[in-house]
Amino acid sequence: MDNINSTKNQSRAVIWDLDGTLIDSTEYHWLTWRDALAAEGYSLTYDQFLAGFGKRNDVVLRSYLGEGLSLSEAGRIAEAKEGRYRELVNEHGIELLPGAAHWLARLKAEGWRQALATSAPRLNVQAVLAQLGIAENFDGIVSAEDVERGKPDLQVFLTAAAKAEVVPTRSIVVEDAPAGIEGGRRAGMRTIGVLTTHADLHADLVVHTLEELPDNAFDQLLGGQDS
């Protein structure tokens, strides 16, 4: 047990969000949310969509349709939306955002543990990883079904760190949404904000794209913990 704990304390992890951070999925999500809600008689604006981006479907739907929305109704609408999203991914493909492939490969080569912490349903994650062929980069994957509370709760990040076998204080969260940044901070992790879907993020380091990350960004964020 002591050896296991020692390894966890020495390892370092990057915990990635998926949509809007690693992959360019914003348009697919916008179109499918817009159409799913139109079928319910609700006209969704793009600003409303962005405000909910990165949050769990049940939370988003109640913000649109009211707190009285039942779990069964939320599930029905969300499944229609997500089913169509997966169709778009499978029919038209999906792309990594600039810099994502470079950092995934480099961090893996340097011995960093990596995990996904996403509000997306597991089937969505599986569809995306199959399209891109990047599953081998991750030591743990946490999707919507794996936690009881979504972002900005810290549960998703603590679960991801546990799956990566790294303590939270030696983990860095990379996110594009305020809820994810807040959740990472609550979990005691350093944070990187990528401004793909929001104009401002209160993270330890903020960049417009992953390509802008300084060469030593991840090492510097963990400071002198290895010295």
mmCIF file of the C-alpha atoms, coordinates in Angstrom:
data_MODEL
# 
_entry.id   MODEL 
# 
loop_
_atom_site.group_PDB 
_atom_site.id 
_atom_site.type_symbol 
_atom_site.label_atom_id 
_atom_site.label_alt_id 
_atom_site.label_comp_id 
_atom_site.label_asym_id 
_atom_site.label_entity_id 
_atom_site.label_seq_id 
_atom_site.pdbx_PDB_ins_code 
_atom_site.Cartn_x 
_atom_site.Cartn_y 
_atom_site.Cartn_z 
_atom_site.occupancy 
_atom_site.B_iso_or_equiv 
_atom_site.pdbx_formal_charge 
_atom_site.auth_seq_id 
_atom_site.auth_comp_id 
_atom_site.auth_asym_id 
_atom_site.auth_atom_id 
_atom_site.pdbx_PDB_model_num 
ATOM 1   C CA . MET A 1 1   ? 0.000   0.000  0.000   1.00 0.00 ? 1   MET A CA 1 
ATOM 2   C CA . ASP A 1 2   ? 2.845   2.394  0.812   1.00 0.00 ? 2   ASP A CA 1 
ATOM 3   C CA . ASN A 1 3   ? 4.373   1.786  -2.626  1.00 0.00 ? 3   ASN A CA 1 
ATOM 4   C CA . ILE A 1 4   ? 1.025   2.485  -4.312  1.00 0.00 ? 4   ILE A CA 1 
ATOM 5   C CA . ASN A 1 5   ? 0.583   5.738  -2.398  1.00 0.00 ? 5   ASN A CA 1 
ATOM 6   C CA . SER A 1 6   ? 4.172   6.748  -3.170  1.00 0.00 ? 6   SER A CA 1 
ATOM 7   C CA . THR A 1 7   ? 3.575   6.211  -6.881  1.00 0.00 ? 7   THR A CA 1 
ATOM 8   C CA . LYS A 1 8   ? 0.371   8.287  -6.768  1.00 0.00 ? 8   LYS A CA 1 
ATOM 9   C CA . ASN A 1 9   ? 2.227   11.114 -5.020  1.00 0.00 ? 9   ASN A CA 1 
ATOM 10  C CA . GLN A 1 10  ? 5.052   11.087 -7.583  1.00 0.00 ? 10  GLN A CA 1 
ATOM 11  C CA . SER A 1 11  ? 2.860   10.856 -10.700 1.00 0.00 ? 11  SER A CA 1 
ATOM 12  C CA . ARG A 1 12  ? 1.414   13.864 -12.481 1.00 0.00 ? 12  ARG A CA 1 
ATOM 13  C CA . ALA A 1 13  ? -1.834  14.057 -14.427 1.00 0.00 ? 13  ALA A CA 1 
ATOM 14  C CA . VAL A 1 14  ? -3.592  16.228 -16.956 1.00 0.00 ? 14  VAL A CA 1 
ATOM 15  C CA . ILE A 1 15  ? -7.362  15.958 -16.792 1.00 0.00 ? 15  ILE A CA 1 
ATOM 16  C CA . TRP A 1 16  ? -8.953  17.002 -20.048 1.00 0.00 ? 16  TRP A CA 1 
ATOM 17  C CA . ASP A 1 17  ? -12.439 18.174 -20.807 1.00 0.00 ? 17  ASP A CA 1 
ATOM 18  C CA . LEU A 1 18  ? -13.627 16.872 -24.182 1.00 0.00 ? 18  LEU A CA 1 
ATOM 19  C CA . ASP A 1 19  ? -16.127 19.106 -26.001 1.00 0.00 ? 19  ASP A CA 1 
ATOM 20  C CA . GLY A 1 20  ? -14.702 22.509 -26.860 1.00 0.00 ? 20  GLY A CA 1 
ATOM 21  C CA . THR A 1 21  ? -11.342 21.663 -25.295 1.00 0.00 ? 21  THR A CA 1 
ATOM 22  C CA . LEU A 1 22  ? -10.015 18.698 -27.266 1.00 0.00 ? 22  LEU A CA 1 
ATOM 23  C CA . ILE A 1 23  ? -12.594 18.449 -30.037 1.00 0.00 ? 23  ILE A CA 1 
ATOM 24  C CA . ASP A 1 24  ? -14.392 20.909 -32.306 1.00 0.00 ? 24  ASP A CA 1 
ATOM 25  C CA . SER A 1 25  ? -17.953 19.812 -31.496 1.00 0.00 ? 25  SER A CA 1 
ATOM 26  C CA . THR A 1 26  ? -19.650 23.117 -30.742 1.00 0.00 ? 26  THR A CA 1 
ATOM 27  C CA . GLU A 1 27  ? -21.563 23.303 -34.037 1.00 0.00 ? 27  GLU A CA 1 
ATOM 28  C CA . TYR A 1 28  ? -22.882 19.741 -33.734 1.00 0.00 ? 28  TYR A CA 1 
ATOM 29  C CA . HIS A 1 29  ? -24.092 20.394 -30.190 1.00 0.00 ? 29  HIS A CA 1 
ATOM 30  C CA . TRP A 1 30  ? -25.693 23.693 -31.153 1.00 0.00 ? 30  TRP A CA 1 
ATOM 31  C CA . LEU A 1 31  ? -27.596 22.193 -34.076 1.00 0.00 ? 31  LEU A CA 1 
ATOM 32  C CA . THR A 1 32  ? -28.812 19.165 -32.138 1.00 0.00 ? 32  THR A CA 1 
ATOM 33  C CA . TRP A 1 33  ? -29.849 21.147 -29.049 1.00 0.00 ? 33  TRP A CA 1 
ATOM 34  C CA . ARG A 1 34  ? -31.638 23.698 -31.209 1.00 0.00 ? 34  ARG A CA 1 
ATOM 35  C CA . ASP A 1 35  ? -33.562 21.044 -33.132 1.00 0.00 ? 35  ASP A CA 1 
ATOM 36  C CA . ALA A 1 36  ? -34.384 18.882 -30.106 1.00 0.00 ? 36  ALA A CA 1 
ATOM 37  C CA . LEU A 1 37  ? -35.816 21.848 -28.243 1.00 0.00 ? 37  LEU A CA 1 
ATOM 38  C CA . ALA A 1 38  ? -37.672 23.152 -31.308 1.00 0.00 ? 38  ALA A CA 1 
ATOM 39  C CA . ALA A 1 39  ? -39.496 19.820 -31.362 1.00 0.00 ? 39  ALA A CA 1 
ATOM 40  C CA . GLU A 1 40  ? -40.662 20.674 -27.831 1.00 0.00 ? 40  GLU A CA 1 
ATOM 41  C CA . GLY A 1 41  ? -41.843 24.122 -28.880 1.00 0.00 ? 41  GLY A CA 1 
ATOM 42  C CA . TYR A 1 42  ? -38.878 25.953 -27.343 1.00 0.00 ? 42  TYR A CA 1 
ATOM 43  C CA . SER A 1 43  ? -36.778 28.434 -29.326 1.00 0.00 ? 43  SER A CA 1 
ATOM 44  C CA . LEU A 1 44  ? -33.174 28.240 -28.125 1.00 0.00 ? 44  LEU A CA 1 
ATOM 45  C CA . THR A 1 45  ? -30.820 31.174 -28.674 1.00 0.00 ? 45  THR A CA 1 
ATOM 46  C CA . TYR A 1 46  ? -27.113 30.690 -29.304 1.00 0.00 ? 46  TYR A CA 1 
ATOM 47  C CA . ASP A 1 47  ? -26.230 32.648 -26.158 1.00 0.00 ? 47  ASP A CA 1 
ATOM 48  C CA . GLN A 1 48  ? -28.435 30.345 -24.082 1.00 0.00 ? 48  GLN A CA 1 
ATOM 49  C CA . PHE A 1 49  ? -26.731 27.367 -25.664 1.00 0.00 ? 49  PHE A CA 1 
ATOM 50  C CA . LEU A 1 50  ? -23.260 28.664 -24.834 1.00 0.00 ? 50  LEU A CA 1 
ATOM 51  C CA . ALA A 1 51  ? -24.259 29.399 -21.233 1.00 0.00 ? 51  ALA A CA 1 
ATOM 52  C CA . GLY A 1 52  ? -25.151 25.741 -20.759 1.00 0.00 ? 52  GLY A CA 1 
ATOM 53  C CA . PHE A 1 53  ? -22.230 24.273 -22.709 1.00 0.00 ? 53  PHE A CA 1 
ATOM 54  C CA . GLY A 1 54  ? -20.262 21.796 -20.597 1.00 0.00 ? 54  GLY A CA 1 
ATOM 55  C CA . LYS A 1 55  ? -23.038 21.126 -18.085 1.00 0.00 ? 55  LYS A CA 1 
ATOM 56  C CA . ARG A 1 56  ? -25.042 17.938 -17.633 1.00 0.00 ? 56  ARG A CA 1 
ATOM 57  C CA . ASN A 1 57  ? -28.090 17.502 -19.847 1.00 0.00 ? 57  ASN A CA 1 
ATOM 58  C CA . ASP A 1 58  ? -30.580 17.365 -16.970 1.00 0.00 ? 58  ASP A CA 1 
ATOM 59  C CA . VAL A 1 59  ? -29.245 20.641 -15.571 1.00 0.00 ? 59  VAL A CA 1 
ATOM 60  C CA . VAL A 1 60  ? -29.308 22.331 -18.966 1.00 0.00 ? 60  VAL A CA 1 
ATOM 61  C CA . LEU A 1 61  ? -32.800 21.151 -19.796 1.00 0.00 ? 61  LEU A CA 1 
ATOM 62  C CA . ARG A 1 62  ? -34.234 22.390 -16.515 1.00 0.00 ? 62  ARG A CA 1 
ATOM 63  C CA . SER A 1 63  ? -32.651 25.789 -17.121 1.00 0.00 ? 63  SER A CA 1 
ATOM 64  C CA . TYR A 1 64  ? -34.465 25.913 -20.469 1.00 0.00 ? 64  TYR A CA 1 
ATOM 65  C CA . LEU A 1 65  ? -37.789 24.221 -19.688 1.00 0.00 ? 65  LEU A CA 1 
ATOM 66  C CA . GLY A 1 66  ? -38.193 24.823 -15.981 1.00 0.00 ? 66  GLY A CA 1 
ATOM 67  C CA . GLU A 1 67  ? -37.364 23.045 -12.733 1.00 0.00 ? 67  GLU A CA 1 
ATOM 68  C CA . GLY A 1 68  ? -40.608 21.091 -12.945 1.00 0.00 ? 68  GLY A CA 1 
ATOM 69  C CA . LEU A 1 69  ? -39.319 19.030 -15.875 1.00 0.00 ? 69  LEU A CA 1 
ATOM 70  C CA . SER A 1 70  ? -39.444 15.356 -14.896 1.00 0.00 ? 70  SER A CA 1 
ATOM 71  C CA . LEU A 1 71  ? -36.435 13.070 -15.101 1.00 0.00 ? 71  LEU A CA 1 
ATOM 72  C CA . SER A 1 72  ? -38.196 10.903 -17.668 1.00 0.00 ? 72  SER A CA 1 
ATOM 73  C CA . GLU A 1 73  ? -38.995 13.874 -19.899 1.00 0.00 ? 73  GLU A CA 1 
ATOM 74  C CA . ALA A 1 74  ? -35.461 15.235 -19.566 1.00 0.00 ? 74  ALA A CA 1 
ATOM 75  C CA . GLY A 1 75  ? -34.110 11.807 -20.458 1.00 0.00 ? 75  GLY A CA 1 
ATOM 76  C CA . ARG A 1 76  ? -36.326 11.527 -23.520 1.00 0.00 ? 76  ARG A CA 1 
ATOM 77  C CA . ILE A 1 77  ? -35.340 14.934 -24.904 1.00 0.00 ? 77  ILE A CA 1 
ATOM 78  C CA . ALA A 1 78  ? -31.659 14.434 -24.112 1.00 0.00 ? 78  ALA A CA 1 
ATOM 79  C CA . GLU A 1 79  ? -31.549 11.030 -25.796 1.00 0.00 ? 79  GLU A CA 1 
ATOM 80  C CA . ALA A 1 80  ? -33.121 12.442 -28.954 1.00 0.00 ? 80  ALA A CA 1 
ATOM 81  C CA . LYS A 1 81  ? -30.535 15.198 -28.961 1.00 0.00 ? 81  LYS A CA 1 
ATOM 82  C CA . GLU A 1 82  ? -27.566 12.929 -28.229 1.00 0.00 ? 82  GLU A CA 1 
ATOM 83  C CA . GLY A 1 83  ? -28.654 10.300 -30.718 1.00 0.00 ? 83  GLY A CA 1 
ATOM 84  C CA . ARG A 1 84  ? -28.643 12.901 -33.456 1.00 0.00 ? 84  ARG A CA 1 
ATOM 85  C CA . TYR A 1 85  ? -25.267 14.202 -32.242 1.00 0.00 ? 85  TYR A CA 1 
ATOM 86  C CA . ARG A 1 86  ? -23.751 10.730 -32.606 1.00 0.00 ? 86  ARG A CA 1 
ATOM 87  C CA . GLU A 1 87  ? -25.236 10.441 -36.082 1.00 0.00 ? 87  GLU A CA 1 
ATOM 88  C CA . LEU A 1 88  ? -23.447 13.649 -37.086 1.00 0.00 ? 88  LEU A CA 1 
ATOM 89  C CA . VAL A 1 89  ? -20.157 12.401 -35.614 1.00 0.00 ? 89  VAL A CA 1 
ATOM 90  C CA . ASN A 1 90  ? -20.436 9.066  -37.430 1.00 0.00 ? 90  ASN A CA 1 
ATOM 91  C CA . GLU A 1 91  ? -21.629 10.577 -40.725 1.00 0.00 ? 91  GLU A CA 1 
ATOM 92  C CA . HIS A 1 92  ? -19.375 13.618 -40.948 1.00 0.00 ? 92  HIS A CA 1 
ATOM 93  C CA . GLY A 1 93  ? -16.514 12.887 -38.545 1.00 0.00 ? 93  GLY A CA 1 
ATOM 94  C CA . ILE A 1 94  ? -15.093 15.102 -35.831 1.00 0.00 ? 94  ILE A CA 1 
ATOM 95  C CA . GLU A 1 95  ? -11.821 16.997 -35.571 1.00 0.00 ? 95  GLU A CA 1 
ATOM 96  C CA . LEU A 1 96  ? -9.359  17.661 -32.797 1.00 0.00 ? 96  LEU A CA 1 
ATOM 97  C CA . LEU A 1 97  ? -8.862  21.327 -32.016 1.00 0.00 ? 97  LEU A CA 1 
ATOM 98  C CA . PRO A 1 98  ? -5.509  22.942 -32.898 1.00 0.00 ? 98  PRO A CA 1 
ATOM 99  C CA . GLY A 1 99  ? -2.719  21.748 -30.634 1.00 0.00 ? 99  GLY A CA 1 
ATOM 100 C CA . ALA A 1 100 ? -4.680  18.859 -29.106 1.00 0.00 ? 100 ALA A CA 1 
ATOM 101 C CA . ALA A 1 101 ? -2.910  16.041 -30.957 1.00 0.00 ? 101 ALA A CA 1 
ATOM 102 C CA . HIS A 1 102 ? 0.495   17.535 -30.153 1.00 0.00 ? 102 HIS A CA 1 
ATOM 103 C CA . TRP A 1 103 ? -0.134  17.832 -26.419 1.00 0.00 ? 103 TRP A CA 1 
ATOM 104 C CA . LEU A 1 104 ? -1.818  14.449 -26.049 1.00 0.00 ? 104 LEU A CA 1 
ATOM 105 C CA . ALA A 1 105 ? 1.153   12.729 -27.679 1.00 0.00 ? 105 ALA A CA 1 
ATOM 106 C CA . ARG A 1 106 ? 3.802   14.804 -25.944 1.00 0.00 ? 106 ARG A CA 1 
ATOM 107 C CA . LEU A 1 107 ? 2.391   14.405 -22.446 1.00 0.00 ? 107 LEU A CA 1 
ATOM 108 C CA . LYS A 1 108 ? 2.040   10.656 -22.949 1.00 0.00 ? 108 LYS A CA 1 
ATOM 109 C CA . ALA A 1 109 ? 5.654   10.460 -24.142 1.00 0.00 ? 109 ALA A CA 1 
ATOM 110 C CA . GLU A 1 110 ? 6.820   12.443 -21.096 1.00 0.00 ? 110 GLU A CA 1 
ATOM 111 C CA . GLY A 1 111 ? 5.100   10.059 -18.705 1.00 0.00 ? 111 GLY A CA 1 
ATOM 112 C CA . TRP A 1 112 ? 2.171   12.208 -17.618 1.00 0.00 ? 112 TRP A CA 1 
ATOM 113 C CA . ARG A 1 113 ? -1.014  10.362 -16.730 1.00 0.00 ? 113 ARG A CA 1 
ATOM 114 C CA . GLN A 1 114 ? -4.028  11.632 -18.673 1.00 0.00 ? 114 GLN A CA 1 
ATOM 115 C CA . ALA A 1 115 ? -7.759  11.359 -18.074 1.00 0.00 ? 115 ALA A CA 1 
ATOM 116 C CA . LEU A 1 116 ? -10.992 12.606 -19.593 1.00 0.00 ? 116 LEU A CA 1 
ATOM 117 C CA . ALA A 1 117 ? -13.526 14.336 -17.345 1.00 0.00 ? 117 ALA A CA 1 
ATOM 118 C CA . THR A 1 118 ? -16.599 15.148 -19.404 1.00 0.00 ? 118 THR A CA 1 
ATOM 119 C CA . SER A 1 119 ? -20.297 15.869 -18.941 1.00 0.00 ? 119 SER A CA 1 
ATOM 120 C CA . ALA A 1 120 ? -20.972 13.979 -22.173 1.00 0.00 ? 120 ALA A CA 1 
ATOM 121 C CA . PRO A 1 121 ? -22.807 10.634 -22.156 1.00 0.00 ? 121 PRO A CA 1 
ATOM 122 C CA . ARG A 1 122 ? -20.594 7.555  -22.430 1.00 0.00 ? 122 ARG A CA 1 
ATOM 123 C CA . LEU A 1 123 ? -21.915 6.674  -25.899 1.00 0.00 ? 123 LEU A CA 1 
ATOM 124 C CA . ASN A 1 124 ? -20.884 10.110 -27.178 1.00 0.00 ? 124 ASN A CA 1 
ATOM 125 C CA . VAL A 1 125 ? -17.396 9.700  -25.762 1.00 0.00 ? 125 VAL A CA 1 
ATOM 126 C CA . GLN A 1 126 ? -17.042 6.253  -27.309 1.00 0.00 ? 126 GLN A CA 1 
ATOM 127 C CA . ALA A 1 127 ? -18.181 7.545  -30.710 1.00 0.00 ? 127 ALA A CA 1 
ATOM 128 C CA . VAL A 1 128 ? -15.682 10.413 -30.638 1.00 0.00 ? 128 VAL A CA 1 
ATOM 129 C CA . LEU A 1 129 ? -12.743 8.306  -29.446 1.00 0.00 ? 129 LEU A CA 1 
ATOM 130 C CA . ALA A 1 130 ? -13.472 5.695  -32.114 1.00 0.00 ? 130 ALA A CA 1 
ATOM 131 C CA . GLN A 1 131 ? -13.537 8.361  -34.830 1.00 0.00 ? 131 GLN A CA 1 
ATOM 132 C CA . LEU A 1 132 ? -10.274 9.950  -33.702 1.00 0.00 ? 132 LEU A CA 1 
ATOM 133 C CA . GLY A 1 133 ? -8.363  6.878  -32.524 1.00 0.00 ? 133 GLY A CA 1 
ATOM 134 C CA . ILE A 1 134 ? -7.052  8.612  -29.392 1.00 0.00 ? 134 ILE A CA 1 
ATOM 135 C CA . ALA A 1 135 ? -8.367  6.333  -26.624 1.00 0.00 ? 135 ALA A CA 1 
ATOM 136 C CA . GLU A 1 136 ? -4.892  4.950  -25.909 1.00 0.00 ? 136 GLU A CA 1 
ATOM 137 C CA . ASN A 1 137 ? -3.792  8.327  -24.552 1.00 0.00 ? 137 ASN A CA 1 
ATOM 138 C CA . PHE A 1 138 ? -6.094  8.122  -21.533 1.00 0.00 ? 138 PHE A CA 1 
ATOM 139 C CA . ASP A 1 139 ? -5.535  6.273  -18.277 1.00 0.00 ? 139 ASP A CA 1 
ATOM 140 C CA . GLY A 1 140 ? -9.092  7.001  -17.150 1.00 0.00 ? 140 GLY A CA 1 
ATOM 141 C CA . ILE A 1 141 ? -12.351 8.245  -18.613 1.00 0.00 ? 141 ILE A CA 1 
ATOM 142 C CA . VAL A 1 142 ? -15.192 9.778  -16.616 1.00 0.00 ? 142 VAL A CA 1 
ATOM 143 C CA . SER A 1 143 ? -18.475 10.505 -18.398 1.00 0.00 ? 143 SER A CA 1 
ATOM 144 C CA . ALA A 1 144 ? -21.922 11.655 -17.273 1.00 0.00 ? 144 ALA A CA 1 
ATOM 145 C CA . GLU A 1 145 ? -22.996 8.209  -16.073 1.00 0.00 ? 145 GLU A CA 1 
ATOM 146 C CA . ASP A 1 146 ? -19.996 7.856  -13.752 1.00 0.00 ? 146 ASP A CA 1 
ATOM 147 C CA . VAL A 1 147 ? -20.924 10.658 -11.346 1.00 0.00 ? 147 VAL A CA 1 
ATOM 148 C CA . GLU A 1 148 ? -24.012 11.814 -9.468  1.00 0.00 ? 148 GLU A CA 1 
ATOM 149 C CA . ARG A 1 149 ? -23.215 15.522 -9.681  1.00 0.00 ? 149 ARG A CA 1 
ATOM 150 C CA . GLY A 1 150 ? -22.024 17.358 -12.761 1.00 0.00 ? 150 GLY A CA 1 
ATOM 151 C CA . LYS A 1 151 ? -19.677 20.307 -13.157 1.00 0.00 ? 151 LYS A CA 1 
ATOM 152 C CA . PRO A 1 152 ? -19.088 22.670 -11.365 1.00 0.00 ? 152 PRO A CA 1 
ATOM 153 C CA . ASP A 1 153 ? -19.151 20.003 -8.662  1.00 0.00 ? 153 ASP A CA 1 
ATOM 154 C CA . LEU A 1 154 ? -15.690 18.580 -7.995  1.00 0.00 ? 154 LEU A CA 1 
ATOM 155 C CA . GLN A 1 155 ? -16.807 14.919 -8.173  1.00 0.00 ? 155 GLN A CA 1 
ATOM 156 C CA . VAL A 1 156 ? -15.987 14.405 -11.849 1.00 0.00 ? 156 VAL A CA 1 
ATOM 157 C CA . PHE A 1 157 ? -12.421 15.675 -11.358 1.00 0.00 ? 157 PHE A CA 1 
ATOM 158 C CA . LEU A 1 158 ? -11.728 13.693 -8.198  1.00 0.00 ? 158 LEU A CA 1 
ATOM 159 C CA . THR A 1 159 ? -13.034 10.571 -9.946  1.00 0.00 ? 159 THR A CA 1 
ATOM 160 C CA . ALA A 1 160 ? -10.801 11.235 -12.942 1.00 0.00 ? 160 ALA A CA 1 
ATOM 161 C CA . ALA A 1 161 ? -7.740  11.716 -10.736 1.00 0.00 ? 161 ALA A CA 1 
ATOM 162 C CA . ALA A 1 162 ? -8.516  8.472  -8.915  1.00 0.00 ? 162 ALA A CA 1 
ATOM 163 C CA . LYS A 1 163 ? -8.807  6.608  -12.220 1.00 0.00 ? 163 LYS A CA 1 
ATOM 164 C CA . ALA A 1 164 ? -5.492  8.092  -13.339 1.00 0.00 ? 164 ALA A CA 1 
ATOM 165 C CA . GLU A 1 165 ? -4.021  7.097  -9.944  1.00 0.00 ? 165 GLU A CA 1 
ATOM 166 C CA . VAL A 1 166 ? -2.755  10.602 -9.219  1.00 0.00 ? 166 VAL A CA 1 
ATOM 167 C CA . VAL A 1 167 ? -3.488  12.811 -6.213  1.00 0.00 ? 167 VAL A CA 1 
ATOM 168 C CA . PRO A 1 168 ? -5.582  15.928 -6.982  1.00 0.00 ? 168 PRO A CA 1 
ATOM 169 C CA . THR A 1 169 ? -2.828  18.389 -6.012  1.00 0.00 ? 169 THR A CA 1 
ATOM 170 C CA . ARG A 1 170 ? -0.615  16.935 -8.748  1.00 0.00 ? 170 ARG A CA 1 
ATOM 171 C CA . SER A 1 171 ? -3.300  17.226 -11.402 1.00 0.00 ? 171 SER A CA 1 
ATOM 172 C CA . ILE A 1 172 ? -3.998  19.945 -13.965 1.00 0.00 ? 172 ILE A CA 1 
ATOM 173 C CA . VAL A 1 173 ? -7.450  20.494 -15.451 1.00 0.00 ? 173 VAL A CA 1 
ATOM 174 C CA . VAL A 1 174 ? -7.803  21.784 -19.022 1.00 0.00 ? 174 VAL A CA 1 
ATOM 175 C CA . GLU A 1 175 ? -11.261 23.237 -19.719 1.00 0.00 ? 175 GLU A CA 1 
ATOM 176 C CA . ASP A 1 176 ? -13.163 25.612 -21.983 1.00 0.00 ? 176 ASP A CA 1 
ATOM 177 C CA . ALA A 1 177 ? -16.114 26.395 -19.692 1.00 0.00 ? 177 ALA A CA 1 
ATOM 178 C CA . PRO A 1 178 ? -16.486 28.308 -16.406 1.00 0.00 ? 178 PRO A CA 1 
ATOM 179 C CA . ALA A 1 179 ? -18.214 25.343 -14.733 1.00 0.00 ? 179 ALA A CA 1 
ATOM 180 C CA . GLY A 1 180 ? -15.224 23.114 -15.476 1.00 0.00 ? 180 GLY A CA 1 
ATOM 181 C CA . ILE A 1 181 ? -12.693 25.653 -14.251 1.00 0.00 ? 181 ILE A CA 1 
ATOM 182 C CA . GLU A 1 182 ? -14.672 26.096 -11.035 1.00 0.00 ? 182 GLU A CA 1 
ATOM 183 C CA . GLY A 1 183 ? -14.920 22.344 -10.517 1.00 0.00 ? 183 GLY A CA 1 
ATOM 184 C CA . GLY A 1 184 ? -11.191 21.896 -11.039 1.00 0.00 ? 184 GLY A CA 1 
ATOM 185 C CA . ARG A 1 185 ? -10.412 24.601 -8.506  1.00 0.00 ? 185 ARG A CA 1 
ATOM 186 C CA . ARG A 1 186 ? -12.793 23.040 -5.987  1.00 0.00 ? 186 ARG A CA 1 
ATOM 187 C CA . ALA A 1 187 ? -10.929 19.760 -6.419  1.00 0.00 ? 187 ALA A CA 1 
ATOM 188 C CA . GLY A 1 188 ? -7.641  21.453 -5.498  1.00 0.00 ? 188 GLY A CA 1 
ATOM 189 C CA . MET A 1 189 ? -6.197  21.262 -9.010  1.00 0.00 ? 189 MET A CA 1 
ATOM 190 C CA . ARG A 1 190 ? -4.424  23.836 -11.157 1.00 0.00 ? 190 ARG A CA 1 
ATOM 191 C CA . THR A 1 191 ? -6.405  24.963 -14.179 1.00 0.00 ? 191 THR A CA 1 
ATOM 192 C CA . ILE A 1 192 ? -5.868  25.906 -17.818 1.00 0.00 ? 192 ILE A CA 1 
ATOM 193 C CA . GLY A 1 193 ? -8.668  27.720 -19.647 1.00 0.00 ? 193 GLY A CA 1 
ATOM 194 C CA . VAL A 1 194 ? -9.034  27.550 -23.427 1.00 0.00 ? 194 VAL A CA 1 
ATOM 195 C CA . LEU A 1 195 ? -11.144 30.351 -24.911 1.00 0.00 ? 195 LEU A CA 1 
ATOM 196 C CA . THR A 1 196 ? -12.942 28.354 -27.583 1.00 0.00 ? 196 THR A CA 1 
ATOM 197 C CA . THR A 1 197 ? -16.509 28.804 -26.320 1.00 0.00 ? 197 THR A CA 1 
ATOM 198 C CA . HIS A 1 198 ? -16.244 31.612 -23.734 1.00 0.00 ? 198 HIS A CA 1 
ATOM 199 C CA . ALA A 1 199 ? -14.650 35.050 -23.869 1.00 0.00 ? 199 ALA A CA 1 
ATOM 200 C CA . ASP A 1 200 ? -13.204 34.927 -20.356 1.00 0.00 ? 200 ASP A CA 1 
ATOM 201 C CA . LEU A 1 201 ? -12.149 32.207 -17.920 1.00 0.00 ? 201 LEU A CA 1 
ATOM 202 C CA . HIS A 1 202 ? -10.728 32.588 -14.416 1.00 0.00 ? 202 HIS A CA 1 
ATOM 203 C CA . ALA A 1 203 ? -8.050  29.904 -14.694 1.00 0.00 ? 203 ALA A CA 1 
ATOM 204 C CA . ASP A 1 204 ? -4.414  29.807 -13.578 1.00 0.00 ? 204 ASP A CA 1 
ATOM 205 C CA . LEU A 1 205 ? -3.406  30.026 -17.241 1.00 0.00 ? 205 LEU A CA 1 
ATOM 206 C CA . VAL A 1 206 ? -5.640  31.164 -20.105 1.00 0.00 ? 206 VAL A CA 1 
ATOM 207 C CA . VAL A 1 207 ? -4.972  30.719 -23.833 1.00 0.00 ? 207 VAL A CA 1 
ATOM 208 C CA . HIS A 1 208 ? -7.054  31.076 -26.971 1.00 0.00 ? 208 HIS A CA 1 
ATOM 209 C CA . THR A 1 209 ? -5.960  27.691 -28.337 1.00 0.00 ? 209 THR A CA 1 
ATOM 210 C CA . LEU A 1 210 ? -3.862  24.775 -27.114 1.00 0.00 ? 210 LEU A CA 1 
ATOM 211 C CA . GLU A 1 211 ? -1.281  25.804 -29.713 1.00 0.00 ? 211 GLU A CA 1 
ATOM 212 C CA . GLU A 1 212 ? -0.625  28.938 -27.636 1.00 0.00 ? 212 GLU A CA 1 
ATOM 213 C CA . LEU A 1 213 ? 0.415   26.975 -24.545 1.00 0.00 ? 213 LEU A CA 1 
ATOM 214 C CA . PRO A 1 214 ? 4.020   27.739 -23.563 1.00 0.00 ? 214 PRO A CA 1 
ATOM 215 C CA . ASP A 1 215 ? 6.408   24.846 -24.039 1.00 0.00 ? 215 ASP A CA 1 
ATOM 216 C CA . ASN A 1 216 ? 6.801   24.378 -20.272 1.00 0.00 ? 216 ASN A CA 1 
ATOM 217 C CA . ALA A 1 217 ? 3.215   25.241 -19.316 1.00 0.00 ? 217 ALA A CA 1 
ATOM 218 C CA . PHE A 1 218 ? 2.338   22.014 -17.512 1.00 0.00 ? 218 PHE A CA 1 
ATOM 219 C CA . ASP A 1 219 ? 5.646   21.751 -15.653 1.00 0.00 ? 219 ASP A CA 1 
ATOM 220 C CA . GLN A 1 220 ? 5.401   25.352 -14.489 1.00 0.00 ? 220 GLN A CA 1 
ATOM 221 C CA . LEU A 1 221 ? 1.857   24.995 -13.199 1.00 0.00 ? 221 LEU A CA 1 
ATOM 222 C CA . LEU A 1 222 ? 2.943   22.315 -10.761 1.00 0.00 ? 222 LEU A CA 1 
ATOM 223 C CA . GLY A 1 223 ? 5.733   24.628 -9.618  1.00 0.00 ? 223 GLY A CA 1 
ATOM 224 C CA . GLY A 1 224 ? 8.462   23.183 -7.480  1.00 0.00 ? 224 GLY A CA 1 
ATOM 225 C CA . GLN A 1 225 ? 6.622   20.014 -6.502  1.00 0.00 ? 225 GLN A CA 1 
ATOM 226 C CA . ASP A 1 226 ? 9.297   17.857 -8.121  1.00 0.00 ? 226 ASP A CA 1 
ATOM 227 C CA . SER A 1 227 ? 12.239  19.666 -6.571  1.00 0.00 ? 227 SER A CA 1 
# 
